[in-house]
Amino acid sequence: MKQRYIVIHLGGSLVVPHISDDGGMDVPFLKKFRAFLAKELKSGKRFIIIIGGGKTARAYQKVASKVVSIRDWDLDWLGIHATRLNAHFLRTIFEKEAYPVVIDHDPNEEEVAVLKASNKKLFFASGWRPGWSTDYISVRLAEKFGAKDVIIAKDTPFVYTKDPRTNGDAKPIRTISWRDYKKIIPQKWSPGLSTPVDPVATRLAESLRIQAKILQGTNLSNFKKAIDGKPFVGTLIA
C-alpha cells in the first residue's frame, strides 16, 4: 500500500531570503533540505510541495508599484510567476526524484489520477491564479490528495498574538482553533499579504477540517517530527 501524501507549503523566504547579486538564494539551506528530503523519499514517503514567491515576488510587486499604479490583479500575477520560477528551480534541484511537470493549475480528477498513478513520489506546485494564494493551493491539494493536514514551513516558528516583527510583546501560540485564528489575521486577501495562513486558505481549511502545522522551515529535525506526526515545536491550527 502506498503511503499517504505529505503536503508542505514551503515559504519562498526560505529559498530566497533576500535579494542580492547572487539572486539571494540560501545555498546552505537548499543543500541541507535536498539531503533531508532525499532521505525521507527513500523511506517511502510521498510529498507535494507548494512553494511561495518569497522576496522575489515582493521585490517585483514593490518596484512595479513605485513606477506606476498597479491593480491587485497584476500584482497577483507577478507573485504567481515568482512562485512558478521558484517551483521550477526546486524541481530542477530534485530533477531525479521529482515529477517532471510543476502543478501550475487546479488539476481535475483525471489529472489527479495520473499524478497518483505516477511512480514519482515528489511533486512541486506553484501559484495558479489571482486571488488564490499558495496557502490556499496547499489546502486545495491536501483535499484532492487525501491529506489531513498541511505543514506550513516559514521563516518564523509560530503563529503569534501580534506581528512579532513590529510588536515586542507578541507571544507565541502553541495551539489555536481556526475560529480563533481568524480573529487575529486580516479578513481580506491582498497580494503580498504576509500571515502564517491567509484568510482565503483559512476559510477553506476550516470547512474541510484540515489542520495546519506552522513551523520554522530551517529546523529540519523539528520538520521531521511534524512529517512523522510527532510533537513538534510550532503552532497547530485545527
N, C-alpha and C positions, 0 to 999 in steps of 0.2 A: 504494500500500500504506500502511495506517495505521501510524503509529509505535507502538512498544511503550508500555506503561503504565509510568509512574514512580510508585512507591508511596512516600509520605512520611508518616512519623509526626511530627507537629508537637507538641512538648511544650506542654502547657497553660500552663506557666510563661512561655512566650514571649508568649502572648496576654494572660494575666492574671498578671503577675509579683508582684503584691501586692494586698492588699485595702485599699480606701480609699473615701472618699465618692463618688469618680467611677467606682467599680467596679474600680479597679486596672488598667484596660486600658492597654496600651502603644501609644498612638496613633501616635507617630512610627514605631515598628516596623511597625505594621499598614499605614500608608501606603506605606512603602518595600516591604513584602512584596507588597502589592497591585500596585504598579507593576512589580515584579520578575516576579511570576508572570504578569501580563497580557502582558508581553513574551515570556516563554517560550511561552505559549499561542499567540501569533501566529506563532511559528516552527513550529507544528505538533505540538508535544509534547502528550502526554496525561497527566493527573495524577489519582491517587487519594490524597486527603489525609485521614489519620485524626488527629483532634485529641484530646489528653488533657484531663483535668479541671483540672489546674493548682491554683493556690492556692484557687480556688473550691471544688473538691472537698474539699481538705484542711481548709478552714475549716469546712465543714458537718460533716465527719466528726469533727473535733476538738471542736467545740461540742456536737454531739449526744452524744458520749461523756462530756462533762462533766455533762450533765443527767441521763443515765440509762445503764445498761449496755446497749450496742448489740451485736447479733450481727454477725459478719462479713458475713452475707448482706445485712443492711440497710445496713451501711457501704459495701458494694459498690454497692448501688443508688443511694446518694447520689452516689457517684463517677460512675456511669453517667449519671445525669441531668445532672450538671455537664458531662460530655463532650457530651451532646446539646445543651445550651444553647450551648456553645462552637461546636459544629458548625453549628448554625442561625445563629449570629452570623456566622461566616465565610461561610456560604452567602449570607447577606444582603448582605455586603460585595461578594461576587462574583456578585451576582444576574444580571447579563447573561451571564456566562461559564459559570456552574455549572449542573449538572443540578438540577432544582427540588426533588428529594427527597433528604434525607440517608439514607445507608445505615445504618439503625439496627438491623439484624438480619442474621443469616447468610443471604445470598442463595442460593437454589437455582439449578440450572443454567438454568432458564427465565429467571429474573430476571437472571442474569449475562448471558445472551444479549441481553436487552432493553437492558441498560446498554451493552454493547459496540456495539449497533446504533445507539445514540443519536448525534446529531450534536454532542452536547456533549463537550468534551474535559477537563472538570474535574468531579470528584466528591468530595463530602465524606462522611466516615463518622464515627460516634460509637461509644461503648461499646454492647455488645449484651446481655450477661447476666452475672450474678455468676460469678466465677471466671475470666472471660475479660478480661484487661486490654486496653488499646488497643495495647500492644506485640503481643500475641497476634493481635489482629484485623488488624494491619498485615501480619503474616506470612501469615495466612489469606487475605487479599485478594490478596497477591502471588501466592500459589499459584493462586487462582481466575482471575486475570487474566494469568498467564504472565510475571510479573516475576521476574528472577533475584536481585534484591537489594531491600533496603528502606533508605531514607535515614531515619535517626532524628535529628531536629534538636531539640536540647535547649538548656538554658542553660549547659551545660559542654561544652568542646571535645573531650574524650577519655574513654575508659574509663581508670580509674586503678587502681593496685595496691591502694589503700585509698580510703576515702571522703575526698576532699580537703577536705571541709568540717570534718572533725574530726581529720584527720591531716596535719600539716605536712610529713611526709616522703613523702606519696603521690606516686608517679611516673606520668606518662602512658604509656599503651601504644599503640603505633602499629598493630601487627597482633597478632592472637591467634586461636587456634582456638576453636570452640565448646566443645570438650572442656576446654580450659584455662580458658576464661571461666567455665564452670560452677563451677570451684573457688574463685572469688573473689566469688561472689554467694550470697545465701541460697538454700537448696534448696527452699523452700516459698513460694508466693504468699500475700500478705496484703494487704487493702485499704490503699491509700495507700503501698505499698512503692515506694521511690524507688531504682531502679537503671537503668543505661543500657538494658538489656533484661532483663525479668523472667524468672524460671526457667521458667514455662509456655511463654512465647514462645520461649525459648532451646531447649527440647527440640524444639519443632515446627520451628524454623528449621534446627536441626542435622539432623533427619530428612529434611527436604526439600532440604537443601544450598542454602539461601538465605542470601546474605551480608547483613550489616548494616553500613551506613556511619554511624558515630556522629560528629556534628559540632555545632558551636555554631551555632544557627539564625539568630543576628543577623548573622553574617558572610556576607552574600549573595553576594559574589564567590567565596568558597570554596564556598558552597552550589551555585553554578552549575557549578563544577568537578566536584562529586560527581554532579550531574544529568547532565553531559555525559560521564561515565565517565573523567574525567581525574584525575591525582593530586591529592589534597585533604589539607588539614590536619585530622586527626581519627584515628579508630580504625576499622580494618577487621576485622570478625569474620567468619571463614569456616570 
